[in-house]
Structure formats: C-alpha cells, structure tokens
Amino acid sequence: MSKIVKRESQQHEKLPIDSDFYKYLEQLVTKKSYVNIKFFNDYREYYSKNAIIKNFLKKEEKEYIKLNTGDEVRLDLLVSVNDKYLPGNGFDEMNCTC
C-alpha cells in the first residue's frame, strides 16, 4: 500500500495525493522524455498535451509541474500522465478522444 501525501485543492482544503504517483512524476522529470499529460486549468478547461516535465515548483502553497511548453500544471488538477491516472481524483473513468 502506498503512502498518502497531502495536496491542496482549488478550494484550499487538503486532499491526498498518492505517493507512488508522485514518485512516478519524479521519475519522469529525471527521464526528460515526452509524455502525454491530461489536466484542467484554473478555469476547469480540459487540456491534453505532449510535453516534457521539467521540474516541480511551489507557488502560493500549491504544487505544480513545469512543462517545456511553458505551462505550469497544478498537481491537484492533473487527470493523467501517459494514461496513468492520478488515484482518487475521480477522473479514472473519464475518456476523451479529443
């Protein structure tokens, strides 16, 4: 069983993020290879991008991943990376062929 790491939602409540998923993201940062990332922005618009995850950053107590495209994606708004869904976010049943 994996550990739970606290994360913040858009409403500033603490929500868990699976530590195994966080470790997966860390591995992808190290590899510096292109991945498919699905996420929502702050306006709840859905995006799917192919990009390299450059690093993690923290702004205003929220964690982000920085992409080589210049996008900064909040961890609590991630849907999936390479079709690996963020556990517990409720999007694992979501399917979009856009």
Buried (B, 14 or more C-beta within 10 A) or exposed (E): EEEEBEBBEEEEEEBEBBEEBBEBBEEBBEEEEBBEBBBBEEEEEBBEBEBBBBEBEEEEEBBBBBBEEEBBBBBBBBBBBEEBBBBBBEBEEEEEEE
